[in-house]
Amino acid sequence: MLDLIEAAWLMTTQVGTDRTWDEVLGTEVTEDWQSAEHRQYDFWTGRGEGNWRPREEAGLGHVEDGQRQRHYVFPALDGKAIIEIAEPRDLTPGEAQGRGFSIRYYNEAAGRWVMAQHWPNPQFDGIVFLDQLTGEEHHGRIAVYSADMRAQTPEGEPQIRRYQFSDIRADGFRWDGANTADGGETWRTWMVVDFQRLGDMPSLPAAGEPLPGYSEGLLCQTEPHGALDGLVGEWSGEAVSANGDVEPARFTAGHMLDGCAIAGVIERPESGYRGLLAWSYTPILQRWIAFYLNNTPRSPHLYFASETAGEGASFFQLPAVIADERTPFITNARAGEDTARARTVWETLNEAELVWRVEYRGQDGNWQPYITYRFARD
């Protein structure tokens, strides 16, 4: 039986509007993404509950009853990606509690899955979307790896972290997290998650409303968090390419992670283009980070960074996204604008109008226009 918190959220999906996040995000899987490789994570889609079980203080196993999390998992970008949103099952009104977001997709060029995640909590704003893992499926088990940015080997190098998804059944699966400090010779499993499937994913909320996992906006309340709140809502307009071609476009944005991020989707219906953006501020780097992924086949995700956000800000593209299982991407996140290959410039951002342009660096080192988006609020 659904608890009262989830039931209240489900009621918000029934509000009479013309569009929902399902349509905006593209949760229906289209023909481009029907291959067996792209559908390897479909066992997770729907509503579920995770029993996050840390190790016992004394003993060989993990505690029987750990922290309970609610997970909402659904396709996005017409099926190219899988989005997971998590929140505590037992929410306490008026109390800031941690949230989780992950997005993963199958990278055709590398033949591997790539996962980016952001899990802020009251004590730690997270490492925004810079926490990445990559890996493969073998015999029904998916394992993804990354350098652990908060754990080191005795030699001072990052430990390697591994997430494994196994024991997959119709009603659930097992997900465990482990680290190695000796290059894989030994692994320490620090968390086991018993995941129980509760049902199919219901329709998402109305377009522009907060995504699941947002309740009172109690996380990330200090400045400069909130600088992009003006994006929230639905916008209509056009996309103007450098050669003057004009195409109708829409932009939709909403809160997520209880105040720690803004999610936005650009749609160009004539060409079938759909691009997902997510912005969040990282106090560790004192920068805004934008995550970007579109529904173009073989197109990987990108990151953009800026010291400020809002009208007049310029977000520059960071270097190569994810190289391997051992190199922490946070080193790339400290890069400067002087070597960036692309940037987005916010010309106008106010209550009624939104204009930003995308530019690429030419061979002469100067910025060249690529596309400009012009929107008015619906």
Legacy VTK file of the C-alpha trace (Angstrom):
# vtk DataFile Version 3.0
C-alpha trace
ASCII
DATASET POLYDATA
POINTS 378 float
0.000 0.000 0.000
1.301 3.471 -0.859
2.172 5.625 2.119
0.576 9.035 2.552
3.595 10.941 1.191
3.698 8.988 -2.051
-0.077 9.104 -2.394
0.043 12.905 -2.118
2.691 13.038 -4.843
0.648 10.763 -7.118
-2.350 13.078 -6.725
-0.312 15.936 -8.200
0.068 13.944 -11.423
-3.664 14.178 -11.993
-3.711 17.978 -12.288
-5.355 18.918 -15.576
-2.665 20.260 -17.902
-1.922 19.771 -21.567
1.584 18.420 -21.032
3.399 16.310 -18.458
7.072 15.571 -17.891
6.472 12.232 -19.632
5.936 14.049 -22.910
8.681 16.588 -22.258
11.343 14.069 -21.235
10.337 11.479 -23.817
9.622 8.504 -21.528
8.166 6.405 -24.368
10.885 4.242 -25.921
11.145 4.829 -29.671
12.569 2.569 -32.366
16.079 4.048 -32.194
16.573 2.668 -28.682
14.998 -0.791 -28.834
18.237 -2.788 -29.055
19.003 -5.359 -26.363
22.031 -3.346 -25.201
20.023 -0.156 -24.671
17.363 -2.019 -22.718
19.676 -3.807 -20.238
18.556 -1.567 -17.341
14.815 -1.895 -17.983
14.520 -4.296 -15.022
14.768 -1.183 -12.824
12.018 0.942 -14.372
8.983 1.648 -12.226
8.425 2.385 -8.553
10.497 0.555 -5.981
11.840 0.559 -2.455
15.479 0.006 -1.546
16.611 -1.371 1.797
20.105 0.174 2.082
21.998 -2.156 4.449
25.450 -1.076 5.735
27.930 -3.506 7.257
27.376 -4.844 10.746
29.588 -3.335 13.440
30.528 -6.866 14.484
29.955 -9.806 12.230
30.499 -10.904 8.660
27.392 -9.542 7.005
25.198 -6.462 6.716
22.444 -5.204 9.001
19.058 -6.766 8.351
17.055 -3.551 8.259
18.771 -0.407 6.973
17.686 2.918 5.537
14.604 2.744 3.327
14.547 4.755 0.114
11.818 5.240 -2.475
13.059 5.080 -6.076
11.315 6.323 -9.225
12.979 5.004 -12.392
11.902 5.730 -15.955
13.221 6.064 -19.529
14.090 9.508 -20.907
15.198 11.037 -24.207
12.936 8.601 -26.097
14.604 5.655 -24.359
18.260 6.605 -24.806
18.667 7.132 -21.054
17.309 5.783 -17.767
16.658 8.262 -14.949
16.527 7.318 -11.266
15.184 9.665 -8.581
15.363 8.626 -4.922
14.114 10.022 -1.624
13.725 8.697 1.925
10.629 6.540 2.353
9.856 8.080 5.745
10.009 11.818 5.129
9.755 14.140 8.124
7.867 17.382 7.302
10.018 20.467 7.813
13.271 18.487 7.978
15.884 18.566 5.214
16.661 15.026 4.103
18.929 13.624 1.402
17.874 12.998 -2.177
19.368 11.127 -5.100
19.465 11.404 -8.879
21.228 9.301 -11.483
21.115 9.128 -15.253
22.667 6.342 -17.275
22.824 5.471 -20.946
24.537 2.955 -23.198
27.487 4.549 -24.991
27.479 2.859 -28.405
30.958 4.093 -29.341
32.550 2.599 -26.209
30.202 -0.371 -25.895
29.716 0.479 -22.222
27.220 2.007 -19.846
27.914 5.479 -18.462
26.301 6.712 -15.264
26.315 10.193 -13.731
24.798 10.885 -10.323
24.096 13.616 -7.778
23.163 12.731 -4.175
22.999 15.864 -1.965
22.128 15.785 1.729
21.976 18.386 4.523
25.649 17.886 5.449
27.026 17.709 1.908
25.798 19.364 -1.287
27.218 16.476 -3.283
29.616 16.620 -6.204
26.759 17.669 -8.507
26.623 15.513 -11.647
30.397 14.992 -11.789
30.306 11.622 -10.009
30.520 9.160 -12.897
30.842 5.406 -13.357
31.257 3.207 -16.423
30.994 -0.521 -17.038
29.324 -3.430 -18.779
26.814 -6.254 -18.496
28.017 -9.857 -18.250
25.709 -12.871 -17.835
22.877 -10.841 -16.346
25.039 -8.790 -13.971
25.907 -5.131 -14.576
29.072 -3.747 -12.933
30.126 -0.098 -13.206
33.323 1.423 -11.792
34.893 4.792 -11.010
37.649 6.443 -9.041
36.300 7.207 -5.574
36.789 10.911 -4.954
36.465 10.545 -1.165
38.525 7.401 -0.440
42.245 6.844 -0.961
44.692 3.949 -1.104
47.636 3.793 1.354
49.702 5.416 -1.425
47.334 8.394 -1.603
45.660 7.386 -4.889
41.869 7.230 -5.281
40.333 3.890 -4.433
38.220 2.228 -7.123
34.490 1.967 -6.456
32.198 -0.655 -7.946
28.408 -0.822 -8.170
26.960 -4.225 -9.082
23.386 -5.001 -10.090
22.604 -8.710 -9.826
20.064 -11.343 -8.720
17.584 -9.702 -11.074
14.004 -10.988 -10.801
10.571 -9.685 -11.751
9.987 -8.380 -8.214
13.409 -6.865 -7.504
17.182 -7.190 -7.565
20.345 -6.717 -5.485
22.594 -3.681 -5.765
25.870 -3.568 -3.862
28.623 -0.991 -3.488
32.232 -1.986 -2.897
35.711 -0.419 -2.909
39.168 -1.753 -3.617
42.372 -0.171 -2.341
44.685 -2.688 -4.037
43.693 -2.624 -7.689
40.965 -5.259 -7.451
42.845 -7.909 -5.474
40.348 -7.482 -2.631
37.005 -5.728 -2.387
35.192 -4.325 0.670
31.411 -4.332 0.238
30.253 -1.362 2.280
26.578 -1.420 1.262
24.004 -3.924 0.033
20.689 -2.670 -1.305
17.779 -5.105 -1.491
15.492 -3.556 -4.079
11.789 -4.448 -4.088
9.664 -3.506 -7.071
6.384 -1.843 -6.020
4.798 -1.291 -9.407
4.957 0.532 -12.700
5.967 4.171 -12.845
2.867 6.415 -12.739
2.534 9.434 -15.003
4.992 12.170 -14.104
3.796 15.578 -12.834
2.666 18.425 -15.055
5.368 20.006 -17.200
7.221 22.721 -15.280
6.211 21.343 -11.890
8.905 19.835 -9.641
10.050 16.337 -10.525
9.588 13.469 -8.020
11.833 13.763 -4.983
11.005 17.434 -4.390
8.806 18.134 -1.363
9.550 21.417 0.452
12.737 22.700 -1.179
14.697 22.382 2.061
18.055 21.377 0.578
20.648 23.806 -0.856
18.945 26.949 0.434
22.022 29.161 0.759
23.288 31.410 -2.026
24.201 31.020 -4.818
21.793 28.060 -4.927
18.539 29.235 -6.465
20.136 31.588 -8.990
18.446 29.723 -11.850
14.980 29.450 -10.310
13.763 31.907 -12.950
14.008 29.125 -15.536
11.188 27.134 -13.947
8.108 26.847 -16.128
7.220 26.351 -19.778
8.586 28.455 -22.619
7.867 28.583 -26.355
9.950 30.105 -29.116
12.428 29.280 -31.841
15.881 27.930 -32.554
17.900 30.020 -35.043
20.940 28.344 -36.593
24.064 30.168 -37.735
22.918 30.031 -41.382
19.604 31.660 -40.498
17.368 28.572 -40.500
14.540 28.890 -37.977
12.794 25.982 -36.239
10.040 26.108 -33.588
11.304 25.130 -30.141
10.101 24.638 -26.584
11.898 24.743 -23.257
10.587 23.302 -19.977
12.300 23.533 -16.590
11.481 22.407 -13.073
12.963 21.925 -9.605
14.522 18.657 -8.533
16.476 17.186 -5.590
14.446 19.273 -3.139
16.091 22.507 -4.235
19.616 21.407 -5.224
19.116 21.374 -8.994
17.071 22.564 -11.951
16.211 20.184 -14.794
15.379 21.504 -18.257
14.479 20.014 -21.633
14.849 21.620 -25.066
12.489 20.274 -27.735
12.628 20.917 -31.479
9.632 18.935 -32.784
10.338 19.335 -36.498
13.737 17.635 -36.284
12.810 15.320 -33.377
15.608 16.770 -31.241
15.327 16.519 -27.457
18.065 17.682 -25.088
18.157 17.255 -21.303
20.034 19.774 -19.140
20.507 19.792 -15.380
22.177 22.604 -13.415
23.553 22.564 -9.886
26.120 24.491 -7.860
29.111 22.753 -6.260
30.660 24.538 -3.258
33.735 22.285 -3.592
34.638 23.862 -6.935
32.692 27.103 -6.381
31.204 26.640 -9.833
27.916 25.952 -11.489
27.913 22.696 -13.455
25.501 21.897 -16.285
24.972 18.282 -17.362
23.822 17.813 -20.973
22.650 14.797 -22.972
20.515 14.681 -26.119
18.635 11.969 -28.007
21.024 11.881 -30.970
22.468 8.367 -31.481
26.152 7.964 -30.525
26.178 11.396 -28.884
27.757 11.278 -25.364
26.931 13.509 -22.415
28.787 16.784 -21.885
29.505 19.135 -19.007
29.587 22.922 -18.947
30.841 25.103 -16.073
30.484 28.722 -14.991
31.527 30.836 -12.024
28.103 32.507 -12.045
24.573 31.708 -13.200
21.788 33.811 -14.638
21.673 36.604 -17.185
25.112 37.348 -18.641
26.657 34.050 -17.515
28.814 32.008 -19.876
29.008 28.235 -19.394
32.077 26.708 -21.071
32.470 23.062 -22.075
34.719 20.956 -19.871
37.251 18.465 -21.329
36.544 14.801 -22.157
33.762 13.507 -19.960
34.842 10.075 -18.737
38.077 8.403 -19.818
38.108 5.136 -17.855
37.319 3.505 -14.514
40.341 4.975 -12.735
40.584 8.679 -13.585
38.493 10.983 -11.359
36.627 13.421 -13.557
36.821 16.159 -10.932
40.306 16.941 -12.277
38.675 17.889 -15.594
36.029 19.907 -13.764
38.706 22.366 -12.654
39.588 23.291 -16.251
39.527 26.888 -17.471
37.605 28.516 -20.314
40.713 29.193 -22.403
40.737 25.644 -23.826
36.974 25.083 -24.053
35.625 23.868 -27.392
32.118 25.264 -26.875
30.153 27.555 -24.605
26.596 28.707 -23.916
25.977 32.379 -23.258
22.853 33.605 -21.444
21.846 36.832 -23.183
18.480 37.326 -21.466
16.861 35.676 -18.463
13.900 37.425 -16.899
10.294 36.690 -16.033
9.072 37.003 -19.625
11.996 36.269 -21.949
14.799 33.707 -22.212
17.599 33.904 -24.784
20.814 31.908 -24.921
23.229 31.080 -27.688
25.590 28.174 -28.278
29.017 28.907 -29.760
31.970 26.788 -30.895
35.594 27.844 -30.977
36.843 28.211 -34.539
40.273 27.233 -35.836
41.350 30.847 -35.390
40.520 30.604 -31.679
37.514 32.946 -31.896
33.967 32.011 -30.935
31.655 31.135 -33.827
27.834 31.062 -33.559
26.115 27.689 -33.795
22.521 28.128 -32.610
20.483 30.701 -30.655
17.357 29.902 -28.649
14.733 32.595 -28.083
11.810 31.865 -25.796
8.846 33.644 -24.250
7.104 32.282 -21.172
3.876 30.415 -21.912
LINES 1 379
378 0 1 2 3 4 5 6 7 8 9 10 11 12 13 14 15 16 17 18 19 20 21 22 23 24 25 26 27 28 29 30 31 32 33 34 35 36 37 38 39 40 41 42 43 44 45 46 47 48 49 50 51 52 53 54 55 56 57 58 59 60 61 62 63 64 65 66 67 68 69 70 71 72 73 74 75 76 77 78 79 80 81 82 83 84 85 86 87 88 89 90 91 92 93 94 95 96 97 98 99 100 101 102 103 104 105 106 107 108 109 110 111 112 113 114 115 116 117 118 119 120 121 122 123 124 125 126 127 128 129 130 131 132 133 134 135 136 137 138 139 140 141 142 143 144 145 146 147 148 149 150 151 152 153 154 155 156 157 158 159 160 161 162 163 164 165 166 167 168 169 170 171 172 173 174 175 176 177 178 179 180 181 182 183 184 185 186 187 188 189 190 191 192 193 194 195 196 197 198 199 200 201 202 203 204 205 206 207 208 209 210 211 212 213 214 215 216 217 218 219 220 221 222 223 224 225 226 227 228 229 230 231 232 233 234 235 236 237 238 239 240 241 242 243 244 245 246 247 248 249 250 251 252 253 254 255 256 257 258 259 260 261 262 263 264 265 266 267 268 269 270 271 272 273 274 275 276 277 278 279 280 281 282 283 284 285 286 287 288 289 290 291 292 293 294 295 296 297 298 299 300 301 302 303 304 305 306 307 308 309 310 311 312 313 314 315 316 317 318 319 320 321 322 323 324 325 326 327 328 329 330 331 332 333 334 335 336 337 338 339 340 341 342 343 344 345 346 347 348 349 350 351 352 353 354 355 356 357 358 359 360 361 362 363 364 365 366 367 368 369 370 371 372 373 374 375 376 377
